[in-house]
Amino acid sequence: MSLKVMVVVGNPKPASRTRKVAELLVSHLLSPGSFELEVLDLADHVDEIFAWPSEKMSALNAKVAESDLVVFASPTYKATYTGLLKAFLDRYPANGLAGVTAIPLHTGADFTHAMGPTFTLSPLLVELGAMVPGRGFYLPLSQMDRLDEVVAAAAAEYRGNLARLATVAAATTDASVPA
């Protein structure tokens, strides 16, 4: 069985560096052939993001919610994620991302907002029911010349966190089954 993986990009600029970083993170994190990747570049949907109701946006929200792993990626705007990403996430009800493993990712000009994905985006994803396997990933654009190395290190940290969670999950019991 192949994992359903999505990258949701909240950059108002299509095909951005933020998207490139998110896609590279997935390729470093998961084994080739173990997943199917789909990218949702929200810049391609600005005409409908605020339309209520919208069958198109509802279908995109459902596709994200049915994924096993989602990287939510945004450039840093005013010390947080973009309004475009927020508008997309606002379409979910409480626990609308239950069962999704989510990685918050920000790019930014420098290290000033390095806690952004952990401090701003991660709590929103958790509030929506997603599981976040560690701190958010932040890439200052000054490190683009070391992109592969920096992303590989972040992927290794997430792999370690996920492996530890798998160990704990394997030891859990179903409370409804007598021991």
TORDRENKE-932587 format. One record per residue (C-alpha): x, y, z; residue number from 1. Coordinates in steps of 0.2 Angstrom, whole numbers, plus 5000, padded with zeros to 4 digits. Last residue first. Layout:
<r <X Y Z> NUM>
...
//
This chain:
<r <4971 4961 5142> 179>
<r <4952 4963 5139> 178>
<r <4949 4972 5122> 177>
<r <4940 4988 5123> 176>
<r <4956 4997 5128> 175>
<r <4964 4993 5112> 174>
<r <4982 4991 5117> 173>
<r <4998 5001 5114> 172>
<r <5015 4994 5112> 171>
<r <5016 4995 5093> 170>
<r <5010 5014 5094> 169>
<r <5025 5017 5106> 168>
<r <5037 5010 5093> 167>
<r <5029 5019 5079> 166>
<r <5030 5035 5088> 165>
<r <5049 5032 5090> 164>
<r <5051 5029 5072> 163>
<r <5041 5044 5067> 162>
<r <5052 5055 5078> 161>
<r <5068 5048 5070> 160>
<r <5061 5050 5053> 159>
<r <5057 5068 5057> 158>
<r <5075 5071 5062> 157>
<r <5082 5063 5047> 156>
<r <5070 5074 5036> 155>
<r <5077 5089 5044> 154>
<r <5095 5084 5041> 153>
<r <5091 5080 5023> 152>
<r <5082 5097 5021> 151>
<r <5098 5106 5027> 150>
<r <5110 5096 5016> 149>
<r <5099 5098 5000> 148>
<r <5096 5116 5003> 147>
<r <5114 5121 5006> 146>
<r <5114 5136 4993> 145>
<r <5096 5139 4998> 144>
<r <5103 5143 5016> 143>
<r <5100 5162 5015> 142>
<r <5082 5158 5011> 141>
<r <5080 5154 5029> 140>
<r <5072 5136 5030> 139>
<r <5060 5133 5045> 138>
<r <5054 5115 5049> 137>
<r <5041 5114 5062> 136>
<r <5045 5105 5078> 135>
<r <5041 5087 5080> 134>
<r <5029 5073 5073> 133>
<r <5013 5084 5071> 132>
<r <4997 5074 5072> 131>
<r <4982 5083 5064> 130>
<r <4966 5086 5074> 129>
<r <4962 5103 5067> 128>
<r <4968 5110 5084> 127>
<r <4985 5101 5080> 126>
<r <4986 5110 5063> 125>
<r <4983 5127 5071> 124>
<r <4996 5123 5085> 123>
<r <5009 5119 5072> 122>
<r <5006 5134 5061> 121>
<r <5010 5148 5074> 120>
<r <5024 5143 5086> 119>
<r <5032 5128 5077> 118>
<r <5031 5135 5060> 117>
<r <5036 5152 5066> 116>
<r <5051 5147 5078> 115>
<r <5064 5152 5064> 114>
<r <5056 5169 5063> 113>
<r <5072 5179 5064> 112>
<r <5083 5166 5056> 111>
<r <5083 5175 5039> 110>
<r <5072 5179 5024> 109>
<r <5059 5166 5027> 108>
<r <5053 5149 5022> 107>
<r <5040 5140 5033> 106>
<r <5036 5121 5035> 105>
<r <5022 5113 5046> 104>
<r <5023 5094 5045> 103>
<r <5006 5085 5046> 102>
<r <5002 5067 5050> 101>
<r <4983 5066 5046> 100>
<r <4972 5055 5056> 99>
<r <4960 5070 5061> 98>
<r <4962 5084 5049> 97>
<r <4944 5090 5051> 96>
<r <4945 5088 5069> 95>
<r <4935 5104 5072> 94>
<r <4928 5109 5054> 93>
<r <4940 5113 5040> 92>
<r <4937 5128 5028> 91>
<r <4948 5139 5040> 90>
<r <4963 5129 5034> 89>
<r <4961 5136 5016> 88>
<r <4959 5154 5022> 87>
<r <4974 5152 5034> 86>
<r <4985 5146 5019> 85>
<r <4980 5161 5009> 84>
<r <4982 5172 5024> 83>
<r <5001 5167 5024> 82>
<r <5010 5159 5038> 81>
<r <5017 5169 5053> 80>
<r <5030 5182 5057> 79>
<r <5022 5196 5046> 78>
<r <5022 5184 5031> 77>
<r <5034 5169 5032> 76>
<r <5033 5159 5016> 75>
<r <5021 5144 5018> 74>
<r <5021 5125 5017> 73>
<r <5009 5113 5025> 72>
<r <5017 5096 5022> 71>
<r <5004 5082 5022> 70>
<r <5005 5064 5027> 69>
<r <4992 5050 5027> 68>
<r <4980 5060 5015> 67>
<r <4961 5059 5017> 66>
<r <4960 5077 5024> 65>
<r <4970 5084 5010> 64>
<r <4958 5076 4997> 63>
<r <4943 5082 5007> 62>
<r <4950 5100 5007> 61>
<r <4952 5099 4988> 60>
<r <4935 5092 4985> 59>
<r <4928 5106 4996> 58>
<r <4938 5119 4987> 57>
<r <4930 5113 4970> 56>
<r <4913 5111 4977> 55>
<r <4913 5129 4983> 54>
<r <4901 5135 4996> 53>
<r <4907 5148 5000> 52>
<r <4920 5156 4989> 51>
<r <4935 5163 4998> 50>
<r <4947 5151 4991> 49>
<r <4939 5151 4974> 48>
<r <4949 5164 4963> 47>
<r <4964 5161 4973> 46>
<r <4965 5143 4967> 45>
<r <4981 5141 4958> 44>
<r <4991 5151 4971> 43>
<r <4985 5137 4983> 42>
<r <4998 5125 4975> 41>
<r <4991 5108 4980> 40>
<r <5005 5096 4976> 39>
<r <5001 5077 4975> 38>
<r <5013 5064 4980> 37>
<r <5010 5045 4979> 36>
<r <5021 5035 4992> 35>
<r <5032 5020 4995> 34>
<r <5040 5020 4978> 33>
<r <5055 5030 4983> 32>
<r <5057 5029 5002> 31>
<r <5050 5044 5012> 30>
<r <5059 5059 5021> 29>
<r <5071 5065 5008> 28>
<r <5058 5066 4994> 27>
<r <5045 5073 5005> 26>
<r <5058 5087 5011> 25>
<r <5062 5091 4993> 24>
<r <5043 5094 4989> 23>
<r <5042 5106 5003> 22>
<r <5058 5115 4998> 21>
<r <5052 5117 4980> 20>
<r <5035 5123 4986> 19>
<r <5043 5137 4996> 18>
<r <5054 5141 4981> 17>
<r <5038 5145 4972> 16>
<r <5029 5137 4958> 15>
<r <5014 5149 4960> 14>
<r <5017 5165 4970> 13>
<r <5003 5167 4983> 12>
<r <5013 5155 4994> 11>
<r <5002 5144 5004> 10>
<r <5008 5127 4997> 9>
<r <4999 5111 5002> 8>
<r <5011 5096 4999> 7>
<r <5001 5080 4999> 6>
<r <5006 5062 5003> 5>
<r <4995 5046 5001> 4>
<r <5005 5032 5007> 3>
<r <5007 5017 4995> 2>
<r <5000 5000 5000> 1>
//
